[in-house]
Amino acid sequence: MKRGPVRRPTEHAAIRAVCRSARRLPPVPALMAALLDANERRDREGVILCAHLVVRAAAPEVGES
């Protein structure tokens, strides 16, 4: 018998709460410093994450609907 994932109501509640709350982004200079640090460490995922956060912090209306 094949079973699906166990539903956990606390996970759904946590996701809904996060979606409703506004999260402030760090200042652009701090994000750029993190981007440079990730680049120096050759952390590809960190570079991608920091680059996306820089764009979101610099132009918050982009991608918002």
C-alpha positions, 0 to 999 in steps of 0.5 A: 500500500502506497502512502503519501506524506503525512499532513502536519497542520502546524506546517501549513499554519506556519507557511500561512503566517509567514506569507502574511507577515512582512519581512524587512530586508537588510540594507543594500550595502550589507547584502552587497558585502555578503554577495562579495563574501559568497563570491570569494568563497565560491559559494554559488548558491550564496551568490545567487541568493544574495544577488536576488536579495540585492535586487529585491532590496534595491527595487521592491516593486519588481516582482511584487504583485 
